[in-house]
Amino acid sequence: MSLSAAYKQNFDTLRRAMLAGDAALMECQLTATGEVVAVVCAANRLSEGGAEFVPLATLFSGNPYTTVNPPHPDGGFYAQGAHPDDNEPDVGT
């Protein structure tokens, strides 16, 4: 799976916001669960002096190394506990 154009565009928006000092870390609530999460936002400065915030990403609330499996260069993903030097990807996930 390759990253979608929308993900790449959002990442570029975030990069530009960070470089311009127009990024914010906000505490928000997930609508589906009510969980409070940290959200990375880009700030659009308004002509009347305010700002509107565009949510782009959430931060991990726990250990990200146990939450995600990184991609394997030969396809698929490394399984939990697998060392990045292992040669066998877990292509089933």
C-alpha positions as CSV (number, residue, x, y, z in Angstrom):
1,M,0.0,0.0,0.0
2,S,1.3,3.4,-0.8
3,L,0.3,6.6,0.9
4,S,-2.6,8.4,-0.6
5,A,-2.2,11.8,-2.3
6,A,-4.5,13.2,0.5
7,Y,-2.1,12.0,3.2
8,K,0.9,13.4,1.4
9,Q,-1.0,16.8,0.9
10,N,-1.9,16.9,4.7
11,F,1.8,16.1,5.6
12,D,3.0,18.9,3.3
13,T,0.4,21.3,4.9
14,L,1.7,20.3,8.3
15,R,5.3,20.8,7.3
16,R,4.6,24.2,5.9
17,A,2.7,25.2,9.1
18,M,5.5,24.0,11.3
19,L,8.1,26.0,9.3
20,A,5.9,29.1,9.4
21,G,5.1,28.8,13.1
22,D,1.5,28.2,12.3
23,A,1.0,24.8,14.0
24,A,-0.7,24.0,17.3
25,L,-1.0,21.1,19.6
26,M,-4.6,20.9,20.9
27,E,-6.5,18.7,23.3
28,C,-9.6,17.4,21.5
29,Q,-12.2,14.8,22.1
30,L,-12.9,11.9,19.7
31,T,-16.5,12.0,18.6
32,A,-16.8,8.2,18.4
33,T,-15.5,7.3,21.9
34,G,-15.3,10.5,23.9
35,E,-11.6,9.9,24.5
36,V,-9.5,13.0,24.9
37,V,-6.5,13.0,22.5
38,A,-3.7,15.3,21.5
39,V,-4.2,16.7,18.0
40,V,-1.7,18.4,15.7
41,C,-3.3,21.3,13.9
42,A,-2.4,23.8,11.3
43,A,-3.5,27.4,12.1
44,N,-5.2,29.4,9.4
45,R,-4.8,33.0,10.4
46,L,-7.9,35.0,9.7
47,S,-7.9,38.6,8.4
48,E,-9.8,39.9,11.5
49,G,-7.0,38.6,13.7
50,G,-8.3,35.2,14.9
51,A,-7.4,31.8,13.7
52,E,-9.1,28.6,12.7
53,F,-7.5,25.3,13.4
54,V,-7.3,22.4,10.9
55,P,-6.8,19.0,12.6
56,L,-4.2,17.0,10.7
57,A,-3.0,14.2,13.0
58,T,-3.4,12.7,16.5
59,L,-0.5,11.7,18.7
60,F,-0.1,8.3,20.2
61,S,-1.3,8.1,23.8
62,G,0.8,5.1,24.6
63,N,4.1,3.5,23.4
64,P,4.0,3.9,19.6
65,Y,6.5,1.0,19.2
66,T,3.9,-1.4,20.6
67,T,1.0,0.3,18.7
68,V,2.2,0.1,15.1
69,N,4.2,-2.3,12.9
70,P,6.7,-0.6,10.6
71,P,6.8,-1.4,6.9
72,H,9.2,-4.1,5.7
73,P,11.3,-3.0,2.6
74,D,10.2,-6.2,0.8
75,G,6.5,-5.6,1.4
76,G,4.2,-6.2,4.3
77,F,5.1,-5.2,7.8
78,Y,7.4,-6.3,10.6
79,A,5.5,-8.2,13.3
80,Q,5.6,-7.0,17.0
81,G,8.9,-8.0,18.5
82,A,10.6,-8.6,15.2
83,H,14.0,-6.9,14.8
84,P,14.2,-4.6,11.7
85,D,17.1,-6.8,10.5
86,D,14.8,-9.8,10.2
87,N,14.3,-10.9,6.6
88,E,10.8,-12.2,6.9
89,P,7.9,-9.7,6.6
90,D,4.5,-10.4,8.0
91,V,2.8,-9.9,4.7
92,G,-0.6,-11.0,6.0
93,T,-1.2,-7.7,7.8
